[in-house]
Amino acid sequence: MDPKLRRQLGRIVSWVLTFLLMMIICVPGLWVVLTAFRPNAEVLAKPAVWVPQVLSLNNFAKIFGFAQEVAIPVPAYFANSMIIALTSTAIALLIGMSGGYAFARYRFRFKDGLFLGLMLSRTVPGIALSLPLFMIWSRLGLIDTKPGLIIVYVAMNVPFTIWLIDGFFRQIPIELSEAAMVDGCTRWQAFWRIEFPLARSGIASAGIFAFLTSWNEYALASQLTRSTYSKTLPVGLMDFTSQFTIDWAGMSAMAVIIIIPALALTFIVQKHLIAGLTFGGVKG
Amino acid sequence: MARYSPKRLFRNRMNLVPFLLLLPAFMVLALVVVFPLGFSLYTSFTPYRLIRPNTLHVWIGLRNYTDLMGNGDFWAAFGRTVLFLTIALNVEFLAGLGIALLISRITWGQRTLRTIMMFPMMFSPILVGYQFKFVFNDNIGILNNALQALHLSDGAIAWLVDRNLAMFSIIFAEVWMSTSVFAILLLAGLLSMPRDPVEAARVDGCNPWQVFRHITLPYIMPFAYIAMTIRSLDVARAYDIVHVMTGGGPAGRTELLWTLIARTGYNNAKMGMANAMAYISILLSIAFTYFFFRKLIAARKFMRGAD
C-alpha cells in the first residue's frame, strides 16, 4: 500500500477509536446528568423518549425540600459530607507532612519495613475493617458521630498522603535547607521557609486525593453512620433504594450533587494531580 | 560552625526525631487499623452473634475457619473474587496501555482528552454502580433502549440477572472506573520518554513492534507498577459497585468475598464467622499489594540507578 494512504488510514482509525472511547467514558455520566433534569414519567416511558421534552429543576427542588414531600434530608447529608471530608483531609495532611518529611529527610532503622507496613495498612478492605470498627465504635459511643468517621478517614488517607508527600520532599535538594540552617535557621524555620513553599503544589494534590477518598467513601460510612447527624451523601444516595420503586430522576439529581464538588476540585488542580501521581511514585 | 553541621542532624542513625515525626501517623493507624484487626482476629475465634452479646466470650478455636473450608458458597465467592480481580486488572492494564498509546499519538486536543479521561477517577464507586445499574437496567436502561431502537434485539436483555451477563456488567463498571489510573500514568510515562533510543532503533531497522517491545514497554513498566500498586491498595472499592448494582444477587450469582462478608456480618448478624471471612479477604488483598509493591520497589531502584 502507498505509504501516504496508509498514514491517512491510520489517522482515521485512531480518530474513530478516540471518538468511541470518549463516548464510552462520557455517555453514561451525561445520561445521568440529563435524567436529573427530566420528570420520572419521561424516564420510565416506553418506547424510550430520546429527546427530552421537559427539562426542569423540579428534582433538585424536591430533594432539597422546596417541594411538599421531603423524603431525604439532602442538605444535612451535604453538610455532613463537607465537614467530614474537609476536617479529615486537613488532619491527614498535617500527619502526612510530618511523616512524609521523616521518610524523605532522615535515615533510620526499619525505614523500609515501616513504609511497607504503612502501605499494607491501607489495603485492608473497608468492609472487612468495618466489622471490628462497628463493634469497637459502638462501645466507645462513636457510632453515628462525625468525629467517629473523621478518625477513620484520617487513618485511611494517611498512608497514601505520606507516600505522595515523601516523593515531593525528596525532589527538593537537601542543600537548600542545609544552606538555610548554616545561615542560622532552625530545622523548623528551614522547613516552613524552604521545603513547605516548594512542595506546596504536591501537598495540594495529596489533599485532593484525601478529600476525594473521604467524599466518595461508602463501605465504612454505611455501617458507622445511622442518621442525619453523620450520614454522608453516598450513604444517603442509598436511601432511595429502600423504597419499592426506584426514583431514578431523584437519584440522578443527588448523583449530580455528589459529583459537582469532586469535578470542580479536579479541574482546578488537574495538572498537579498528574504530577503528584507520577513524581511521587517514580522518582521517590 | 560545627554546632550547625546539618549533615549530622540528617544522617544520625540513632536520631529519635523521625520516630517522633511518624508517631501521629502510627497512633492513628494503631487506633483505627491495628487494634481493630486484633479484635477482629479474636472475634473470629468466637461464635459471636450481634443479637447474643455473651457469645463474644466463648472460645471455639478454629471452628469458624474449619467451617469455612467446607463452605461451598464461601469458596464460590472466593474464586469469583480472584477471577474478578484477575480479569479486571488485566483488562484495565491493556485498555489503559491502548488508550495511552492512542492519545500519545494525537497532537491536537491532547490535553482536553486527558482531562475527559480523568472523569471516572473522580466518581464515587457508589455513583459508578448507580450509573451502570441505570445503563444496564433491563426495562429503562439506555443500553437496552438503544439496542431496541436499532432493532439489534427484540426483547429486554436481562443484563443484571443472567449469571454471565451480570458478571460482565460488574466487570465493565469496574473497568470503566479504574482504567483511567493506568491510562494517565502510562501516558505520563510515554510523554516523558526520550526520543533518541526510538530513533536509533528505527535507523537500525527495527519494525514498530520491535521498538515497542524492546524500548517503549521496558521504559513504561515502572509506571505500570505504580498504577498496579495504587489500584491494589483499594481493589475492595468494587464492593460498592456490586452492592449497588446487584447486591451480590440474584441468588448469589455475583457474590464476591466482600458482599458475602457484609451479608454474613450485618444481615445475618454472624460477626464471628464474618470476621473469619474478613481475615481471609485481608490476606488476599495484602498478597496482591505485596506482589506489586516489591515490583515497584525494584522498578524504582532501577530508575534511580539510571539517573
Interface residues (C-beta under 8 A of the other chain):
Chain A: S14 W15 L17 T18 L21 M22 I24 I25 C26 V27 P28 G29 W31 V32 T35 V43 L44 K46 P47 A48 W50 L94 I95 G96 S98 G99 Y101 A102 F103 R105 Y106 R107 F108 R109 L114 L116 L118 M119 L120 S121 R122 T123 V124 P125 G126 I127 A128 L129 L131 P132 L133 M135 I136 I151 V152 V154 A155 M156 V158 P159 F160 I162 I174 S177 E178 M181 V182 G184 R187 L212 W215 N216 E217 Y218 A219 Q223 P234 L237 M238 T241 W248 M251 S252 A255 I258 I259 A262 L263 T266 F267 Q270 L273 I274 L277 T278 G281 V282 K283 G284
Chain B: M1 Y4 P6 K7 L9 F10 R11 R13 N15 V17 P18 F19 L21 L22 P24 A25 V28 L29 L31 V32 V33 V34 F35 P36 L37 F39 S40 T43 I99 L102 I103 R105 I106 L113 R114 T115 I116 M117 M118 F119 P120 M121 M122 F123 S124 P125 I126 L127 Y130 Q131 F132 F134 V135 N139 I140 I142 N145 Q148 A149 W176 I184 L185 A188 G189 S192 P222 F223 I226 T229 I230 S232 L233 D234 V235 A236 R237 Y239 D240 H243 V244 W258 I261 A262 G265 Y266 M271 A274 N275 A278 Y279 S281 I282 S285 I286 F288 T289 Y290 F293 L296 A299 R300 M303 R304
